Amino acid sequence: MRIVITGASGFLGRLLAERLLHTRTFAGGPITRLVLADRVVAPEMPQASGALVEWVHGDLIDRVEAVFAEPVDVLFHLAAAVSAECEADFDLGMRSNVDSTRTVLEAAKGQSVAGGPVARVVFASSLAVYGSHPALPLPPVISETTLPVPRSSYGTQKLMCEHLIADLSRRGFIDGRVARLMTVAVRPGPPNAAASGFLSGIIREPLAGLPAICPVDAGLKVALSSPRRTVRGIIRVAEAERGTGLGRLDSPLPVNLPALTVSVADMLATLRQVAGDTAADLVTVAPDPAVEAIVGSWPAVFDNRRAAALALQPDPSFLAVVREYLADHPEAVIVGSE
């Protein structure tokens, strides 16, 4: 089984690759080749080498022929430009999120039309496909049947790709699966350009003894998922069989990965509980209207029943999320914790 991960050097791409390299199986079958595609090789991935692994470097649009040089059985499409990048540079977002996705899908379609395997394409979408509009306000609880009305270029681009994947799947060119990701926190490493990046930064930076800015009102509620549960969800959506019944994908609808709903104030209170006043006082609340406009348009409360049918559950608490970060990244923590 030849499996491809695009965006393999990104945070989630690395975690996904590590998980697949650890198990060396997918849906009960052995992985014979793991193709990691990205512009660069992450230096912190020493395990991503050896006979099982193949790297494809460069812009995905230019390197898609190398990705499909041999038949692709499963493709995890994680490569993307993030929310604030897309809002700042529309053309960048369209190329990185729409054009690259269409290029990959065309290659997968060409493979099946030529008599090759129908690739299982797993697309990492986002809760950003939802948004509140005065003419169509969001309901109190969001499900997969809620009409997506994105309020950012990033969300719009993700929704465009979802529809394209659904149509190619309907035509039988691919077996497309869409996992809508919640905001992933706490992410390690330096800040990224995502509008939601501060939701990791207000925890990660103070734990490292560094100041952090919270650009939204502390009363804002958000939908989060820990890195471990996010990767687990992506793999579960990928491995699930089609059909009716518990544990199966019973419709072409995307799957909203399970969400933990928490306010920013509760996140900061958890930081204070875990690391004390010294760390918590390093966070300054300074609202940024541009960030608030994007993150504030996203829903915070989700109906998790479709994910639960796949045996996926949200994190039990934000305290559990922070403890997981402390356990996974002790080298990044210099302040005291409980």
PLY file of the C-alpha trace (Angstrom):
ply
format ascii 1.0
element vertex 338
property float x
property float y
property float z
element edge 337
property int vertex1
property int vertex2
end_header
0.00 0.00 0.00
1.48 3.32 -1.13
0.39 6.24 1.05
1.11 9.93 0.40
1.05 12.80 2.88
1.17 16.31 1.44
2.32 19.02 3.83
4.36 16.31 5.52
6.79 18.76 7.14
3.99 20.72 8.76
3.02 20.12 12.35
0.11 17.75 11.70
1.89 16.17 8.74
4.81 15.23 10.97
2.54 13.75 13.62
0.60 11.78 11.03
3.80 10.46 9.45
5.15 9.47 12.86
1.96 7.60 13.64
1.93 5.69 10.35
5.63 4.88 10.65
5.00 3.58 14.15
2.15 1.25 13.16
3.29 0.56 9.56
-0.29 -0.42 8.81
-3.38 1.21 7.38
-6.88 -0.26 7.67
-5.37 -3.59 8.63
-2.96 -3.81 5.69
0.80 -3.19 5.57
2.17 0.12 4.33
4.75 -0.64 1.65
5.67 2.97 0.84
5.11 6.26 2.63
5.60 9.29 0.39
6.18 12.55 2.26
5.63 15.61 0.07
6.54 19.15 1.11
8.64 22.10 0.09
11.23 21.25 2.75
12.21 18.36 5.00
11.58 19.10 8.65
14.92 18.68 10.48
13.13 17.21 13.51
11.97 14.13 11.55
14.96 11.78 11.76
12.61 8.81 11.85
11.23 9.70 8.40
13.97 7.88 6.54
14.77 4.35 5.47
13.45 2.03 2.81
9.79 2.65 3.66
9.95 6.43 3.17
10.23 8.51 0.01
10.49 12.29 0.04
9.15 14.52 -2.72
10.48 18.08 -2.35
9.15 21.23 -3.98
5.94 23.02 -4.83
3.14 20.44 -4.97
1.77 21.80 -8.24
5.15 21.29 -9.89
5.87 17.92 -8.26
2.55 16.12 -8.58
3.92 13.81 -11.29
6.55 12.57 -8.85
3.87 11.97 -6.23
1.90 9.86 -8.71
4.93 8.25 -10.36
3.60 4.99 -8.93
-0.02 4.20 -7.99
-1.31 6.04 -4.93
-3.66 4.06 -2.71
-4.24 6.65 0.02
-3.51 10.38 -0.06
-3.69 12.58 3.01
-3.92 16.12 1.66
-2.77 18.41 4.48
-0.76 20.98 2.50
-2.32 24.44 2.80
-1.82 28.12 3.43
-3.36 29.13 6.76
-6.12 31.58 7.59
-4.36 34.90 8.17
-2.03 34.25 5.20
-5.05 33.80 2.93
-6.72 36.93 4.23
-3.56 38.96 3.66
-2.76 37.49 0.23
-5.76 36.25 -1.75
-3.70 34.89 -4.65
-1.44 32.94 -2.29
-4.45 31.29 -0.72
-5.99 30.40 -4.07
-2.78 28.85 -5.35
-1.87 27.01 -2.16
-5.34 25.84 -1.20
-7.40 25.60 -4.37
-4.99 25.22 -7.28
-2.78 22.69 -5.52
-5.80 20.67 -4.38
-7.24 20.62 -7.87
-3.86 19.52 -9.26
-3.73 16.60 -6.82
-7.33 15.64 -7.53
-6.77 15.74 -11.28
-3.83 13.38 -10.86
-5.91 11.02 -8.73
-8.71 11.17 -11.29
-6.24 10.44 -14.10
-4.97 7.41 -12.19
-8.43 5.85 -11.89
-9.49 6.74 -15.44
-6.35 4.99 -16.72
-7.39 1.82 -14.91
-5.35 2.30 -11.78
-6.64 2.18 -8.22
-9.30 4.60 -7.01
-7.31 6.61 -4.51
-8.71 7.23 -1.05
-8.23 11.00 -0.73
-8.45 12.38 2.81
-8.79 16.15 2.90
-8.08 18.24 5.99
-10.75 20.92 5.95
-11.62 23.33 8.75
-14.34 24.66 11.02
-13.64 27.93 9.14
-16.10 26.78 6.45
-18.77 27.96 8.91
-19.48 31.58 9.64
-22.23 33.82 10.89
-23.92 36.26 8.54
-26.67 38.74 9.51
-28.93 37.14 6.90
-28.10 33.63 8.10
-26.89 33.53 11.72
-25.35 30.33 13.00
-27.54 28.05 15.09
-26.49 27.48 18.72
-25.08 24.04 17.89
-23.35 23.15 14.61
-23.60 19.83 12.80
-22.57 18.54 9.39
-26.03 19.51 8.08
-25.53 23.19 9.00
-25.12 25.29 5.87
-21.50 26.51 5.65
-21.25 30.26 5.04
-17.55 31.05 5.40
-16.52 34.56 6.41
-12.87 34.34 5.37
-10.97 33.53 2.19
-9.43 30.52 3.92
-12.83 29.09 4.83
-14.13 29.76 1.34
-11.17 28.00 -0.25
-11.60 24.98 2.01
-15.30 24.79 1.15
-14.54 25.00 -2.58
-12.22 22.01 -2.23
-14.81 20.08 -0.24
-17.34 20.46 -3.05
-14.81 19.43 -5.69
-13.89 16.33 -3.69
-17.57 15.46 -3.24
-18.21 15.69 -6.98
-15.18 13.59 -7.97
-16.29 11.02 -5.40
-19.84 11.03 -6.79
-18.41 10.36 -10.24
-16.32 7.48 -8.90
-12.96 9.06 -9.75
-11.79 9.05 -6.12
-12.95 7.91 -2.70
-12.94 11.30 -1.02
-13.18 11.82 2.72
-13.33 15.24 4.39
-12.34 15.76 8.01
-13.16 19.23 9.27
-10.55 20.11 11.88
-11.15 22.18 14.96
-8.46 24.64 16.08
-5.53 22.46 17.13
-3.99 23.44 20.46
-1.55 23.39 22.03
0.90 23.39 19.11
4.63 23.36 19.87
7.29 25.40 18.12
7.29 28.96 16.82
4.03 30.80 16.04
2.52 30.32 12.58
0.46 32.70 10.46
-2.92 31.22 11.39
-5.41 33.68 12.88
-6.03 31.08 15.58
-2.34 30.67 16.37
-2.67 32.74 19.54
-4.77 29.95 21.08
-1.58 27.94 21.31
0.65 30.95 21.94
-1.15 32.10 25.11
-0.25 28.74 26.65
2.99 27.76 24.93
4.84 31.05 25.33
4.12 31.61 29.05
5.11 28.01 29.83
8.44 28.85 28.20
8.76 32.04 30.22
7.88 34.29 27.26
5.22 37.02 26.97
2.16 36.45 24.81
-0.59 38.62 23.36
-4.22 37.51 23.40
-5.83 39.41 20.49
-9.46 38.62 21.37
-11.80 39.32 24.27
-11.28 36.68 26.94
-14.98 35.86 26.90
-14.78 34.43 23.37
-15.60 30.73 23.17
-13.68 28.51 20.77
-13.70 24.90 19.55
-10.42 23.09 20.19
-8.84 19.69 19.71
-5.50 18.44 20.98
-2.87 17.34 18.46
-3.20 13.68 19.44
-6.97 13.61 19.05
-6.79 15.51 15.77
-4.41 13.00 14.20
-6.45 10.13 15.61
-9.54 11.65 13.99
-7.90 12.09 10.59
-6.76 8.47 10.56
-10.14 7.19 11.73
-11.97 9.05 8.95
-9.42 7.68 6.48
-9.72 4.06 7.61
-13.49 3.88 8.04
-15.36 1.61 5.65
-18.23 2.95 3.59
-21.73 1.78 4.49
-24.34 2.01 7.20
-23.93 1.13 10.83
-21.71 2.10 13.72
-18.13 2.84 12.70
-18.91 3.32 9.00
-19.17 6.38 6.80
-22.84 6.31 5.94
-23.01 9.37 3.69
-20.82 11.71 1.63
-21.07 14.36 4.35
-17.82 15.62 5.86
-17.01 14.65 9.44
-16.59 17.46 11.94
-13.88 16.15 14.24
-15.00 16.33 17.88
-14.73 19.72 19.55
-13.92 20.77 23.08
-15.73 24.07 23.71
-13.86 26.42 26.01
-13.62 30.16 26.56
-10.32 31.99 26.29
-10.82 33.05 29.90
-11.05 29.39 30.93
-7.85 28.67 28.99
-6.04 31.42 30.85
-7.44 30.19 34.17
-6.10 26.72 33.37
-2.69 28.20 32.62
-2.76 29.91 36.02
-3.80 26.65 37.69
-1.03 24.65 36.03
1.87 27.11 35.98
0.99 29.76 38.54
0.74 33.52 38.48
4.23 34.08 37.05
3.30 32.36 33.80
-0.30 33.58 33.60
0.73 37.20 34.11
2.86 37.02 30.97
-0.35 37.12 28.87
-1.64 40.54 27.84
-5.15 40.88 26.43
-4.99 43.37 23.55
-7.89 42.85 21.11
-7.03 42.95 17.41
-10.14 43.63 15.28
-8.71 41.75 12.28
-8.09 38.58 14.29
-11.39 38.91 16.16
-13.26 39.22 12.85
-11.88 35.88 11.63
-11.81 33.79 14.80
-14.99 35.33 16.14
-16.90 34.21 13.04
-16.15 30.54 13.74
-18.63 28.43 15.71
-17.68 27.07 19.12
-20.31 24.44 19.92
-20.62 21.30 17.80
-22.88 18.29 17.70
-20.28 15.51 17.94
-22.61 12.58 17.16
-21.25 11.85 13.68
-17.71 11.73 15.06
-18.88 9.67 18.04
-20.29 7.07 15.61
-16.67 6.61 14.48
-15.59 6.17 18.13
-14.13 9.67 18.29
-14.58 11.85 21.37
-13.45 15.39 22.25
-10.73 16.05 24.80
-12.23 15.74 28.29
-11.05 19.19 29.42
-8.60 21.92 28.59
-6.61 20.90 31.65
-6.12 17.51 29.98
-4.96 19.27 26.81
-2.34 21.29 28.70
-1.13 18.24 30.61
-0.73 16.41 27.30
1.40 19.28 25.99
3.55 19.22 29.13
4.05 15.47 28.76
4.89 15.63 25.07
7.14 18.71 25.16
8.96 18.92 28.52
11.89 20.60 26.79
9.69 23.61 25.95
8.61 24.27 29.54
10.77 26.25 31.93
8.22 27.50 34.47
6.83 25.46 37.33
3.73 23.33 36.89
1.46 21.45 39.23
0 1
1 2
2 3
3 4
4 5
5 6
6 7
7 8
8 9
9 10
10 11
11 12
12 13
13 14
14 15
15 16
16 17
17 18
18 19
19 20
20 21
21 22
22 23
23 24
24 25
25 26
26 27
27 28
28 29
29 30
30 31
31 32
32 33
33 34
34 35
35 36
36 37
37 38
38 39
39 40
40 41
41 42
42 43
43 44
44 45
45 46
46 47
47 48
48 49
49 50
50 51
51 52
52 53
53 54
54 55
55 56
56 57
57 58
58 59
59 60
60 61
61 62
62 63
63 64
64 65
65 66
66 67
67 68
68 69
69 70
70 71
71 72
72 73
73 74
74 75
75 76
76 77
77 78
78 79
79 80
80 81
81 82
82 83
83 84
84 85
85 86
86 87
87 88
88 89
89 90
90 91
91 92
92 93
93 94
94 95
95 96
96 97
97 98
98 99
99 100
100 101
101 102
102 103
103 104
104 105
105 106
106 107
107 108
108 109
109 110
110 111
111 112
112 113
113 114
114 115
115 116
116 117
117 118
118 119
119 120
120 121
121 122
122 123
123 124
124 125
125 126
126 127
127 128
128 129
129 130
130 131
131 132
132 133
133 134
134 135
135 136
136 137
137 138
138 139
139 140
140 141
141 142
142 143
143 144
144 145
145 146
146 147
147 148
148 149
149 150
150 151
151 152
152 153
153 154
154 155
155 156
156 157
157 158
158 159
159 160
160 161
161 162
162 163
163 164
164 165
165 166
166 167
167 168
168 169
169 170
170 171
171 172
172 173
173 174
174 175
175 176
176 177
177 178
178 179
179 180
180 181
181 182
182 183
183 184
184 185
185 186
186 187
187 188
188 189
189 190
190 191
191 192
192 193
193 194
194 195
195 196
196 197
197 198
198 199
199 200
200 201
201 202
202 203
203 204
204 205
205 206
206 207
207 208
208 209
209 210
210 211
211 212
212 213
213 214
214 215
215 216
216 217
217 218
218 219
219 220
220 221
221 222
222 223
223 224
224 225
225 226
226 227
227 228
228 229
229 230
230 231
231 232
232 233
233 234
234 235
235 236
236 237
237 238
238 239
239 240
240 241
241 242
242 243
243 244
244 245
245 246
246 247
247 248
248 249
249 250
250 251
251 252
252 253
253 254
254 255
255 256
256 257
257 258
258 259
259 260
260 261
261 262
262 263
263 264
264 265
265 266
266 267
267 268
268 269
269 270
270 271
271 272
272 273
273 274
274 275
275 276
276 277
277 278
278 279
279 280
280 281
281 282
282 283
283 284
284 285
285 286
286 287
287 288
288 289
289 290
290 291
291 292
292 293
293 294
294 295
295 296
296 297
297 298
298 299
299 300
300 301
301 302
302 303
303 304
304 305
305 306
306 307
307 308
308 309
309 310
310 311
311 312
312 313
313 314
314 315
315 316
316 317
317 318
318 319
319 320
320 321
321 322
322 323
323 324
324 325
325 326
326 327
327 328
328 329
329 330
330 331
331 332
332 333
333 334
334 335
335 336
336 337
